[in-house]
Amino acid sequence: MSYIAQTPLLVERSLHLLAVALREVAMERFVHNENTALYKKLIAESERNPKRDEDRHKMLLTLLAEEKAKDKKPFD
């Protein structure tokens, strides 16, 4: 099979890999946004609770900080 005959197959494979990569990045972004929203919600609930578990509250703040740190670097 000549190179010219293989070219459509290579292009098709390349487009497929690109589509897979884009879906993966979109999913990572979605999970990141959902995690950030959840941590903010749980922190707000914790702050309103006078009997809150301080260790849990600190862990939630840490998790939120870690998610926000991901905003500063691009997804691979």
BALOBA-1460 file (C-alpha; in Angstrom, 3 decimals):
// residues 76
<rec num="1" residu="m" x="0.000" y="0.000" z="0.000"/>
<rec num="2" residu="s" x="1.440" y="3.343" z="-0.984"/>
<rec num="3" residu="y" x="1.854" y="6.317" z="1.325"/>
<rec num="4" residu="i" x="-0.903" y="8.178" z="-0.544"/>
<rec num="5" residu="a" x="-3.322" y="5.309" z="0.067"/>
<rec num="6" residu="q" x="-2.396" y="5.255" z="3.773"/>
<rec num="7" residu="t" x="-2.876" y="8.991" z="4.282"/>
<rec num="8" residu="p" x="-6.674" y="8.901" z="4.811"/>
<rec num="9" residu="l" x="-6.207" y="6.170" z="7.408"/>
<rec num="10" residu="l" x="-3.557" y="8.207" z="9.214"/>
<rec num="11" residu="v" x="-5.733" y="11.307" z="9.160"/>
<rec num="12" residu="e" x="-8.723" y="9.340" z="10.451"/>
<rec num="13" residu="r" x="-6.655" y="7.828" z="13.275"/>
<rec num="14" residu="s" x="-5.192" y="11.226" z="14.181"/>
<rec num="15" residu="l" x="-8.644" y="12.814" z="14.323"/>
<rec num="16" residu="h" x="-9.904" y="9.985" z="16.496"/>
<rec num="17" residu="l" x="-7.014" y="10.411" z="18.953"/>
<rec num="18" residu="l" x="-7.597" y="14.160" z="19.040"/>
<rec num="19" residu="a" x="-11.297" y="13.655" z="19.778"/>
<rec num="20" residu="v" x="-10.474" y="11.233" z="22.596"/>
<rec num="21" residu="a" x="-7.984" y="13.695" z="24.103"/>
<rec num="22" residu="l" x="-10.483" y="16.562" z="23.926"/>
<rec num="23" residu="r" x="-13.158" y="14.464" z="25.669"/>
<rec num="24" residu="e" x="-10.666" y="13.542" z="28.360"/>
<rec num="25" residu="v" x="-9.745" y="17.182" z="28.995"/>
<rec num="26" residu="a" x="-13.426" y="18.159" z="29.060"/>
<rec num="27" residu="m" x="-14.132" y="15.422" z="31.625"/>
<rec num="28" residu="e" x="-11.202" y="16.519" z="33.801"/>
<rec num="29" residu="r" x="-12.466" y="20.116" z="33.685"/>
<rec num="30" residu="f" x="-16.007" y="18.990" z="34.558"/>
<rec num="31" residu="v" x="-14.805" y="16.945" z="37.553"/>
<rec num="32" residu="h" x="-12.620" y="19.848" z="38.687"/>
<rec num="33" residu="n" x="-15.549" y="22.298" z="38.524"/>
<rec num="34" residu="e" x="-17.866" y="19.883" z="40.346"/>
<rec num="35" residu="n" x="-15.283" y="19.271" z="43.084"/>
<rec num="36" residu="t" x="-14.760" y="23.007" z="43.548"/>
<rec num="37" residu="a" x="-18.507" y="23.642" z="43.828"/>
<rec num="38" residu="l" x="-18.976" y="20.755" z="46.264"/>
<rec num="39" residu="y" x="-16.111" y="21.841" z="48.524"/>
<rec num="40" residu="k" x="-17.422" y="25.420" z="48.614"/>
<rec num="41" residu="k" x="-20.896" y="24.169" z="49.525"/>
<rec num="42" residu="l" x="-19.593" y="21.882" z="52.281"/>
<rec num="43" residu="i" x="-17.362" y="24.638" z="53.686"/>
<rec num="44" residu="a" x="-20.294" y="27.081" z="53.780"/>
<rec num="45" residu="e" x="-22.431" y="24.504" z="55.598"/>
<rec num="46" residu="s" x="-19.591" y="23.817" z="58.018"/>
<rec num="47" residu="e" x="-19.091" y="27.525" z="58.738"/>
<rec num="48" residu="r" x="-22.770" y="27.909" z="59.654"/>
<rec num="49" residu="n" x="-22.619" y="24.977" z="62.069"/>
<rec num="50" residu="p" x="-21.509" y="26.035" z="65.567"/>
<rec num="51" residu="k" x="-20.779" y="22.372" z="66.423"/>
<rec num="52" residu="r" x="-18.654" y="21.740" z="63.356"/>
<rec num="53" residu="d" x="-15.884" y="19.197" z="63.238"/>
<rec num="54" residu="e" x="-12.779" y="21.389" z="62.988"/>
<rec num="55" residu="d" x="-10.617" y="18.631" z="61.492"/>
<rec num="56" residu="r" x="-13.184" y="18.019" z="58.748"/>
<rec num="57" residu="h" x="-13.486" y="21.765" z="58.131"/>
<rec num="58" residu="k" x="-9.706" y="22.097" z="57.764"/>
<rec num="59" residu="m" x="-9.636" y="19.121" z="55.388"/>
<rec num="60" residu="l" x="-12.328" y="20.726" z="53.236"/>
<rec num="61" residu="l" x="-10.321" y="23.958" z="53.098"/>
<rec num="62" residu="t" x="-7.242" y="21.963" z="52.071"/>
<rec num="63" residu="l" x="-9.156" y="20.102" z="49.361"/>
<rec num="64" residu="l" x="-10.524" y="23.378" z="47.996"/>
<rec num="65" residu="a" x="-7.043" y="24.921" z="47.973"/>
<rec num="66" residu="e" x="-5.716" y="21.909" z="46.064"/>
<rec num="67" residu="e" x="-8.491" y="22.195" z="43.472"/>
<rec num="68" residu="k" x="-7.869" y="25.931" z="43.077"/>
<rec num="69" residu="a" x="-4.162" y="25.229" z="42.574"/>
<rec num="70" residu="k" x="-5.139" y="23.162" z="39.536"/>
<rec num="71" residu="d" x="-6.565" y="26.351" z="37.988"/>
<rec num="72" residu="k" x="-3.082" y="27.798" z="37.848"/>
<rec num="73" residu="k" x="-1.701" y="25.028" z="35.640"/>
<rec num="74" residu="p" x="-3.112" y="23.724" z="32.375"/>
<rec num="75" residu="f" x="-4.587" y="20.274" z="32.115"/>
<rec num="76" residu="d" x="-2.267" y="17.805" z="30.404"/>
